[in-house]
């Protein structure tokens, strides 16, 4: 058998192998991008410190206010119509920030935001971010209350003017 005959016989085999390899490569890549529940797990909504604070807050506000933990700003702040670039940035701000606790009146209108600050709020960058968030809340008429320690229920009621 000549070299030309051998290459003619290997041509279809090479073509089949190439298609098989391509098919397997696509299947592997699709599988990686696919949805799988094995990558998820349920975790507590609040840290232990936040849980302790939640119950103190519950004691302080009683039935006067509704406490909503871990609320994304976009759930209660609407971005006004502005220039497109400004609006996109504004949407990013409300979509990527959340508060520890949002306090609402009986009609579920937000009235106050409560933050449990820890050492992660000590850096200049974190303080600047907190200031911007506080300014945003002031602009939309939501008061901000920040706590480093664990206040008494009476102190919280006084701060919230309840």
Z-matrix of the N, CA and C atoms (Angstrom, degrees):
N
C 1 1.445
C 2 1.531 1 107.48
N 3 1.316 2 114.50 1 135.41
C 4 1.460 3 118.81 2 -177.98
C 5 1.527 4 110.06 3 -85.08
N 6 1.292 5 114.47 4 167.97
C 7 1.461 6 121.28 5 179.28
C 8 1.532 7 111.26 6 -63.83
N 9 1.307 8 118.03 7 -35.24
C 10 1.465 9 122.90 8 178.64
C 11 1.522 10 109.94 9 -66.18
N 12 1.359 11 117.24 10 -42.64
C 13 1.464 12 120.47 11 178.46
C 14 1.530 13 111.11 12 -63.59
N 15 1.327 14 116.99 13 -40.30
C 16 1.464 15 121.17 14 -179.67
C 17 1.528 16 110.67 15 -64.36
N 18 1.337 17 117.10 16 -40.57
C 19 1.467 18 119.41 17 -179.49
C 20 1.524 19 111.00 18 -68.81
N 21 1.342 20 117.03 19 -31.81
C 22 1.468 21 119.97 20 177.19
C 23 1.517 22 110.62 21 -67.97
N 24 1.317 23 118.53 22 -35.22
C 25 1.465 24 122.27 23 179.18
C 26 1.529 25 110.56 24 -73.36
N 27 1.331 26 117.17 25 -36.59
C 28 1.468 27 121.01 26 -178.01
C 29 1.529 28 112.34 27 -77.53
N 30 1.319 29 117.57 28 -19.95
C 31 1.468 30 121.51 29 -179.67
C 32 1.516 31 112.87 30 -55.23
N 33 1.359 32 118.60 31 -53.89
C 34 1.468 33 119.48 32 179.23
C 35 1.529 34 112.27 33 -63.57
N 36 1.323 35 117.01 34 -36.69
C 37 1.472 36 120.30 35 179.33
C 38 1.523 37 109.57 36 -65.54
N 39 1.330 38 116.18 37 -44.02
C 40 1.459 39 120.75 38 178.63
C 41 1.534 40 110.83 39 -61.93
N 42 1.313 41 116.82 40 -41.01
C 43 1.461 42 122.00 41 178.68
C 44 1.532 43 110.99 42 -63.68
N 45 1.314 44 116.97 43 -44.26
C 46 1.471 45 121.94 44 178.64
C 47 1.523 46 110.07 45 -63.26
N 48 1.329 47 117.06 46 -44.17
C 49 1.471 48 120.95 47 179.35
C 50 1.530 49 111.08 48 -62.93
N 51 1.325 50 116.75 49 -40.31
C 52 1.466 51 120.90 50 179.01
C 53 1.527 52 110.63 51 -62.80
N 54 1.329 53 117.64 52 -46.09
C 55 1.470 54 121.02 53 178.39
C 56 1.531 55 111.55 54 -64.08
N 57 1.329 56 116.63 55 -40.28
C 58 1.464 57 120.47 56 179.30
C 59 1.530 58 110.19 57 -63.37
N 60 1.334 59 116.56 58 -43.83
C 61 1.465 60 120.75 59 179.05
C 62 1.531 61 110.48 60 -62.96
N 63 1.329 62 116.61 61 -45.10
C 64 1.467 63 120.96 62 179.65
C 65 1.527 64 110.84 63 -61.61
N 66 1.324 65 117.41 64 -42.33
C 67 1.460 66 122.28 65 179.06
C 68 1.532 67 110.43 66 -61.32
N 69 1.329 68 116.70 67 -46.05
C 70 1.465 69 120.88 68 179.46
C 71 1.528 70 111.23 69 -64.64
N 72 1.331 71 116.92 70 -40.83
C 73 1.465 72 120.42 71 179.64
C 74 1.527 73 110.70 72 -62.07
N 75 1.319 74 117.26 73 -44.39
C 76 1.467 75 121.32 74 178.84
C 77 1.527 76 110.14 75 -63.96
N 78 1.319 77 117.50 76 -42.00
C 79 1.468 78 121.35 77 179.87
C 80 1.524 79 110.81 78 -61.95
N 81 1.323 80 117.69 79 -42.48
C 82 1.466 81 121.79 80 179.82
C 83 1.528 82 110.14 81 -65.77
N 84 1.319 83 117.55 82 -45.10
C 85 1.464 84 120.95 83 179.80
C 86 1.524 85 111.94 84 -64.33
N 87 1.317 86 117.72 85 -39.99
C 88 1.468 87 121.12 86 177.63
C 89 1.523 88 110.29 87 -63.16
N 90 1.292 89 115.35 88 -40.17
C 91 1.461 90 119.68 89 -178.13
C 92 1.523 91 110.93 90 -64.91
N 93 1.320 92 117.37 91 -38.53
C 94 1.460 93 121.37 92 178.87
C 95 1.520 94 111.49 93 -63.90
N 96 1.304 95 117.80 94 -38.72
C 97 1.459 96 121.97 95 -177.41
C 98 1.521 97 112.01 96 -82.84
N 99 1.307 98 117.67 97 -12.52
C 100 1.455 99 121.26 98 -175.47
C 101 1.515 100 112.91 99 -70.27
N 102 1.286 101 115.37 100 160.38
C 103 1.456 102 123.26 101 178.44
C 104 1.518 103 109.59 102 -76.05
N 105 1.303 104 115.83 103 134.65
C 106 1.456 105 120.64 104 175.64
C 107 1.521 106 108.60 105 -143.80
N 108 1.303 107 116.99 106 133.75
C 109 1.467 108 120.90 107 179.85
C 110 1.522 109 112.28 108 -74.15
N 111 1.322 110 118.05 109 -12.57
C 112 1.468 111 120.12 110 -177.14
C 113 1.528 112 112.70 111 -68.59
N 114 1.333 113 117.66 112 -12.00
C 115 1.456 114 120.90 113 -178.22
C 116 1.529 115 113.07 114 -92.58
N 117 1.308 116 118.42 115 7.32
C 118 1.458 117 121.61 116 -174.37
C 119 1.521 118 111.36 117 -126.88
N 120 1.330 119 114.73 118 151.79
C 121 1.458 120 120.09 119 172.25
C 122 1.522 121 108.53 120 -149.69
N 123 1.299 122 116.42 121 151.90
C 124 1.453 123 122.44 122 179.93
C 125 1.530 124 108.57 123 -83.40
N 126 1.327 125 116.97 124 133.90
C 127 1.459 126 121.64 125 177.90
C 128 1.527 127 108.44 126 -127.68
N 129 1.342 128 117.58 127 162.40
C 130 1.466 129 119.44 128 177.97
C 131 1.529 130 111.09 129 -61.46
N 132 1.303 131 116.54 130 146.73
C 133 1.457 132 122.61 131 -179.90
C 134 1.529 133 111.23 132 -66.82
N 135 1.317 134 116.78 133 -32.06
C 136 1.461 135 122.51 134 -176.50
C 137 1.520 136 111.08 135 -127.16
N 138 1.337 137 115.91 136 152.81
C 139 1.461 138 120.42 137 172.98
C 140 1.531 139 107.67 138 -70.25
N 141 1.318 140 117.31 139 169.33
C 142 1.473 141 119.88 140 179.46
C 143 1.524 142 110.91 141 -59.04
N 144 1.333 143 116.04 142 -43.57
C 145 1.467 144 120.44 143 179.93
C 146 1.528 145 110.36 144 -62.33
N 147 1.329 146 116.45 145 -43.19
C 148 1.469 147 120.43 146 178.65
C 149 1.525 148 111.17 147 -66.20
N 150 1.326 149 116.99 148 -35.10
C 151 1.468 150 119.87 149 177.49
C 152 1.525 151 110.30 150 -64.07
N 153 1.337 152 116.43 151 -45.00
C 154 1.466 153 119.90 152 177.46
C 155 1.527 154 110.34 153 -59.57
N 156 1.335 155 115.01 154 -43.24
C 157 1.458 156 119.60 155 179.82
C 158 1.523 157 110.82 156 -65.17
N 159 1.330 158 117.69 157 -39.21
C 160 1.467 159 121.46 158 179.09
C 161 1.527 160 110.42 159 -54.43
N 162 1.332 161 116.65 160 -47.80
C 163 1.463 162 119.49 161 -177.29
C 164 1.527 163 111.51 162 -68.26
N 165 1.336 164 117.66 163 -33.74
C 166 1.461 165 120.85 164 175.34
C 167 1.529 166 109.41 165 -67.03
N 168 1.310 167 116.31 166 -42.03
C 169 1.465 168 121.77 167 178.01
C 170 1.528 169 110.52 168 -63.20
N 171 1.317 170 116.13 169 -41.94
C 172 1.475 171 121.74 170 178.35
C 173 1.532 172 109.73 171 -59.84
N 174 1.341 173 115.44 172 -42.57
C 175 1.471 174 120.54 173 178.02
C 176 1.534 175 110.08 174 -63.00
N 177 1.322 176 116.41 175 -39.68
C 178 1.464 177 121.24 176 -176.81
C 179 1.523 178 112.66 177 -70.37
N 180 1.317 179 117.84 178 -44.11
C 181 1.475 180 119.79 179 -173.84
C 182 1.517 181 113.01 180 -91.27
N 183 1.326 182 117.62 181 -18.11
C 184 1.462 183 120.33 182 179.63
C 185 1.512 184 111.41 183 52.13
N 186 1.330 185 116.00 184 -128.63
C 187 1.465 186 120.98 185 178.41
C 188 1.527 187 112.67 186 -97.92
N 189 1.343 188 116.11 187 6.72
C 190 1.467 189 119.56 188 -178.72
C 191 1.524 190 112.47 189 -70.43
N 192 1.339 191 116.58 190 -36.17
C 193 1.461 192 121.54 191 -177.38
C 194 1.521 193 110.59 192 -134.49
N 195 1.313 194 115.69 193 156.44
C 196 1.466 195 122.30 194 175.87
C 197 1.525 196 107.37 195 -97.60
N 198 1.328 197 116.68 196 132.63
C 199 1.468 198 121.31 197 179.50
C 200 1.523 199 108.79 198 -101.56
N 201 1.325 200 115.80 199 123.35
C 202 1.469 201 121.40 200 176.36
C 203 1.532 202 107.63 201 -118.46
N 204 1.336 203 117.62 202 112.78
C 205 1.466 204 119.42 203 -179.12
C 206 1.526 205 112.84 204 -85.38
N 207 1.343 206 114.75 205 150.95
C 208 1.470 207 123.04 206 173.26
C 209 1.530 208 113.10 207 52.53
N 210 1.315 209 116.25 208 55.11
C 211 1.463 210 121.13 209 -177.99
C 212 1.531 211 110.09 210 -96.25
N 213 1.316 212 115.95 211 128.93
C 214 1.463 213 121.91 212 175.67
C 215 1.527 214 108.23 213 -72.57
N 216 1.325 215 116.68 214 136.61
C 217 1.467 216 120.93 215 -177.19
C 218 1.524 217 112.10 216 -54.15
N 219 1.300 218 117.54 217 -35.48
C 220 1.457 219 121.24 218 -178.74
C 221 1.515 220 113.49 219 -62.48
N 222 1.329 221 117.60 220 -15.90
C 223 1.463 222 120.78 221 178.80
C 224 1.526 223 111.70 222 -75.71
N 225 1.346 224 116.75 223 -20.76
C 226 1.467 225 118.41 224 -178.22
C 227 1.531 226 114.17 225 -133.84
N 228 1.332 227 117.09 226 3.18
C 229 1.463 228 120.56 227 177.17
C 230 1.519 229 108.82 228 -122.75
N 231 1.322 230 115.75 229 124.68
C 232 1.462 231 121.43 230 177.61
C 233 1.524 232 108.47 231 -98.65
N 234 1.320 233 116.27 232 136.01
C 235 1.459 234 121.12 233 177.04
C 236 1.527 235 108.28 234 -82.55
N 237 1.327 236 116.49 235 123.43
C 238 1.464 237 121.25 236 178.60
C 239 1.526 238 109.78 237 -70.01
N 240 1.317 239 116.44 238 156.60
C 241 1.463 240 121.22 239 177.08
C 242 1.525 241 109.30 240 -67.33
N 243 1.326 242 115.85 241 120.71
C 244 1.464 243 122.20 242 178.35
C 245 1.522 244 107.98 243 -140.09
N 246 1.328 245 116.68 244 -172.66
C 247 1.465 246 119.89 245 174.72
C 248 1.524 247 108.27 246 -57.61
N 249 1.324 248 117.70 247 145.96
C 250 1.466 249 122.31 248 -172.94
C 251 1.531 250 112.90 249 -54.55
N 252 1.329 251 118.39 250 -44.25
C 253 1.468 252 118.92 251 -178.01
C 254 1.519 253 110.62 252 -65.15
N 255 1.324 254 116.86 253 -41.23
C 256 1.456 255 120.02 254 177.82
C 257 1.526 256 110.69 255 -63.71
N 258 1.331 257 116.46 256 -42.19
C 259 1.461 258 120.87 257 -177.59
C 260 1.528 259 110.91 258 -64.51
N 261 1.326 260 117.33 259 -40.47
C 262 1.464 261 119.88 260 178.64
C 263 1.519 262 110.94 261 -63.33
N 264 1.325 263 117.22 262 -42.86
C 265 1.467 264 120.24 263 177.98
C 266 1.532 265 109.88 264 -64.88
N 267 1.320 266 116.10 265 -42.75
C 268 1.468 267 120.38 266 -179.92
C 269 1.526 268 111.00 267 -62.00
N 270 1.324 269 116.61 268 -41.18
C 271 1.474 270 120.07 269 177.55
C 272 1.522 271 110.76 270 -62.38
N 273 1.321 272 116.14 271 -39.85
C 274 1.469 273 120.69 272 178.80
C 275 1.531 274 109.90 273 -60.60
N 276 1.332 275 116.46 274 -43.06
C 277 1.466 276 120.79 275 -179.29
C 278 1.523 277 110.86 276 -60.06
N 279 1.329 278 117.76 277 -47.66
C 280 1.466 279 119.15 278 -176.97
C 281 1.527 280 112.39 279 -76.78
N 282 1.317 281 117.71 280 -23.60
C 283 1.466 282 120.27 281 -179.02
C 284 1.524 283 112.37 282 -82.48
N 285 1.335 284 117.57 283 -21.94
C 286 1.460 285 120.09 284 -173.77
C 287 1.523 286 113.65 285 -115.20
N 288 1.299 287 117.62 286 16.90
C 289 1.460 288 121.28 287 175.86
C 290 1.516 289 108.76 288 -127.06
N 291 1.313 290 115.24 289 144.49
C 292 1.466 291 119.50 290 175.84
C 293 1.518 292 108.70 291 -142.48
N 294 1.308 293 115.06 292 160.00
C 295 1.462 294 120.33 293 -179.42
C 296 1.523 295 109.30 294 -108.33
N 297 1.328 296 115.12 295 159.05
C 298 1.463 297 119.19 296 176.68
C 299 1.529 298 109.70 297 -66.89
N 300 1.344 299 115.90 298 -49.59
C 301 1.468 300 120.05 299 -179.51
C 302 1.524 301 109.98 300 -142.12
N 303 1.312 302 115.98 301 131.70
C 304 1.459 303 121.89 302 173.48
C 305 1.524 304 106.53 303 -108.98
N 306 1.316 305 116.27 304 126.75
C 307 1.464 306 121.00 305 178.67
C 308 1.524 307 108.64 306 -102.54
N 309 1.318 308 115.23 307 129.81
C 310 1.467 309 121.36 308 -176.96
C 311 1.519 310 110.21 309 -123.11
N 312 1.341 311 115.06 310 154.23
C 313 1.459 312 119.41 311 175.04
C 314 1.529 313 109.25 312 -77.49
N 315 1.313 314 116.20 313 -175.14
C 316 1.476 315 120.76 314 -176.38
C 317 1.530 316 113.09 315 -63.65
N 318 1.341 317 117.00 316 -22.25
C 319 1.467 318 120.31 317 177.23
C 320 1.530 319 111.20 318 -93.03
N 321 1.325 320 115.72 319 11.17
C 322 1.466 321 124.39 320 -179.85
C 323 1.527 322 113.28 321 63.65
N 324 1.323 323 115.65 322 29.46
C 325 1.466 324 120.91 323 172.93
C 326 1.532 325 107.17 324 -87.67
N 327 1.338 326 117.79 325 126.51
C 328 1.464 327 120.42 326 179.50
C 329 1.524 328 111.86 327 -60.97
N 330 1.332 329 115.60 328 133.01
C 331 1.464 330 120.44 329 178.30
C 332 1.526 331 112.21 330 -123.57
N 333 1.322 332 117.36 331 -27.32
C 334 1.467 333 120.15 332 -178.30
C 335 1.520 334 110.62 333 -151.98
N 336 1.314 335 113.62 334 151.27
C 337 1.457 336 121.20 335 177.05
C 338 1.525 337 106.50 336 -120.09
N 339 1.316 338 117.15 337 133.06
C 340 1.461 339 121.02 338 -179.67
C 341 1.523 340 108.87 339 -119.10
N 342 1.329 341 115.23 340 127.96
C 343 1.463 342 121.54 341 178.77
C 344 1.518 343 109.83 342 -116.60
N 345 1.316 344 115.93 343 135.83
C 346 1.458 345 122.82 344 174.42
C 347 1.527 346 105.74 345 -101.29
N 348 1.325 347 116.38 346 97.62
C 349 1.461 348 120.96 347 -175.97
C 350 1.527 349 111.10 348 -85.68
N 351 1.325 350 114.85 349 137.72
C 352 1.459 351 120.80 350 175.68
C 353 1.523 352 108.11 351 -122.64
N 354 1.324 353 117.36 352 -163.40
C 355 1.465 354 121.32 353 -175.94
C 356 1.526 355 113.29 354 -64.34
N 357 1.336 356 118.19 355 -17.99
C 358 1.465 357 119.98 356 178.84
C 359 1.530 358 111.59 357 -69.14
N 360 1.325 359 117.12 358 -10.19
C 361 1.463 360 121.50 359 179.96
C 362 1.533 361 112.03 360 -97.39
N 363 1.347 362 117.58 361 9.42
C 364 1.464 363 121.47 362 -175.69
C 365 1.523 364 114.87 363 -83.89
N 366 1.313 365 118.51 364 -27.49
C 367 1.470 366 120.65 365 -175.32
C 368 1.527 367 110.75 366 -70.07
N 369 1.337 368 115.46 367 158.17
C 370 1.466 369 120.43 368 178.79
C 371 1.523 370 110.71 369 -60.62
N 372 1.329 371 116.41 370 -38.65
C 373 1.467 372 120.90 371 -179.90
C 374 1.532 373 110.59 372 -64.40
N 375 1.332 374 116.50 373 -43.85
C 376 1.468 375 120.73 374 -179.93
C 377 1.525 376 110.88 375 -66.70
N 378 1.336 377 116.35 376 -39.26
C 379 1.468 378 119.67 377 178.78
C 380 1.528 379 111.01 378 -64.21
N 381 1.336 380 116.36 379 -39.15
C 382 1.468 381 120.22 380 177.96
C 383 1.525 382 110.32 381 -64.91
N 384 1.326 383 116.79 382 -40.87
C 385 1.471 384 120.97 383 178.59
C 386 1.532 385 109.97 384 -63.93
N 387 1.337 386 116.49 385 -43.26
C 388 1.466 387 120.58 386 178.24
C 389 1.529 388 110.94 387 -61.21
N 390 1.353 389 116.92 388 -41.20
C 391 1.471 390 120.51 389 178.61
C 392 1.527 391 111.17 390 -61.57
N 393 1.345 392 116.46 391 -43.75
C 394 1.473 393 119.98 392 179.22
C 395 1.528 394 110.83 393 -62.66
N 396 1.324 395 116.30 394 -41.85
C 397 1.468 396 120.39 395 179.40
C 398 1.532 397 110.20 396 -64.49
N 399 1.338 398 116.16 397 -42.14
C 400 1.464 399 120.66 398 179.14
C 401 1.530 400 110.85 399 -62.90
N 402 1.350 401 116.55 400 -40.72
C 403 1.471 402 120.83 401 177.95
C 404 1.527 403 110.85 402 -62.98
N 405 1.330 404 116.45 403 -40.61
C 406 1.467 405 120.93 404 178.45
C 407 1.526 406 110.24 405 -62.03
N 408 1.331 407 116.72 406 -45.02
C 409 1.466 408 119.90 407 -179.88
C 410 1.525 409 111.01 408 -63.43
N 411 1.334 410 116.47 409 -40.43
C 412 1.467 411 120.11 410 177.90
C 413 1.529 412 109.84 411 -61.34
N 414 1.329 413 116.57 412 -41.61
C 415 1.469 414 121.49 413 -178.78
C 416 1.523 415 112.44 414 -63.42
N 417 1.337 416 117.22 415 -30.97
C 418 1.474 417 119.92 416 -179.31
C 419 1.530 418 112.30 417 -99.05
N 420 1.340 419 116.72 418 5.09
C 421 1.460 420 120.40 419 174.60
C 422 1.516 421 115.65 420 82.16
N 423 1.336 422 116.57 421 26.55
C 424 1.468 423 120.81 422 178.33
C 425 1.526 424 107.75 423 -114.62
N 426 1.334 425 117.19 424 120.78
C 427 1.465 426 119.89 425 -179.89
C 428 1.528 427 110.12 426 -73.34
N 429 1.330 428 115.93 427 152.27
C 430 1.467 429 121.54 428 -178.96
C 431 1.521 430 108.88 429 -118.31
N 432 1.325 431 115.32 430 134.83
C 433 1.463 432 121.86 431 177.99
C 434 1.520 433 107.57 432 -129.44
N 435 1.340 434 115.66 433 119.53
C 436 1.467 435 121.22 434 -178.30
C 437 1.525 436 109.17 435 -110.83
N 438 1.324 437 114.67 436 137.10
C 439 1.462 438 120.31 437 179.77
C 440 1.518 439 109.75 438 -130.16
N 441 1.328 440 115.31 439 132.00
C 442 1.467 441 120.60 440 175.46
C 443 1.529 442 109.72 441 -94.59
N 444 1.293 443 115.50 442 -43.46
C 445 1.457 444 120.01 443 179.61
C 446 1.518 445 110.60 444 -97.98
N 447 1.326 446 114.80 445 -164.01
C 448 1.466 447 120.15 446 179.29
C 449 1.527 448 108.01 447 -106.20
N 450 1.332 449 117.85 448 97.97
C 451 1.460 450 120.53 449 -179.50
C 452 1.528 451 110.65 450 -71.71
N 453 1.307 452 115.10 451 162.02
C 454 1.461 453 118.81 452 174.60
C 455 1.527 454 108.15 453 -77.03
N 456 1.316 455 115.68 454 163.32
C 457 1.468 456 120.38 455 177.16
C 458 1.526 457 109.70 456 -60.71
N 459 1.330 458 116.13 457 -37.06
C 460 1.469 459 121.12 458 179.61
C 461 1.534 460 110.63 459 -63.24
N 462 1.332 461 117.16 460 -41.76
C 463 1.472 462 121.03 461 178.84
C 464 1.532 463 110.93 462 -64.16
N 465 1.314 464 115.89 463 -40.86
C 466 1.469 465 119.95 464 179.16
C 467 1.524 466 109.90 465 -64.09
N 468 1.345 467 116.68 466 -44.97
C 469 1.473 468 120.49 467 179.30
C 470 1.533 469 110.35 468 -59.18
N 471 1.322 470 116.19 469 -41.39
C 472 1.467 471 120.79 470 179.44
C 473 1.531 472 109.93 471 -64.01
N 474 1.340 473 116.92 472 -46.05
C 475 1.471 474 121.16 473 179.83
C 476 1.529 475 111.52 474 -60.91
N 477 1.329 476 116.04 475 -38.36
C 478 1.467 477 121.12 476 -178.27
C 479 1.530 478 112.47 477 -85.58
N 480 1.331 479 115.62 478 -1.92
C 481 1.474 480 122.22 479 -179.43
C 482 1.530 481 111.61 480 57.73
N 483 1.326 482 115.61 481 47.09
C 484 1.475 483 121.24 482 179.25
C 485 1.524 484 110.25 483 -99.91
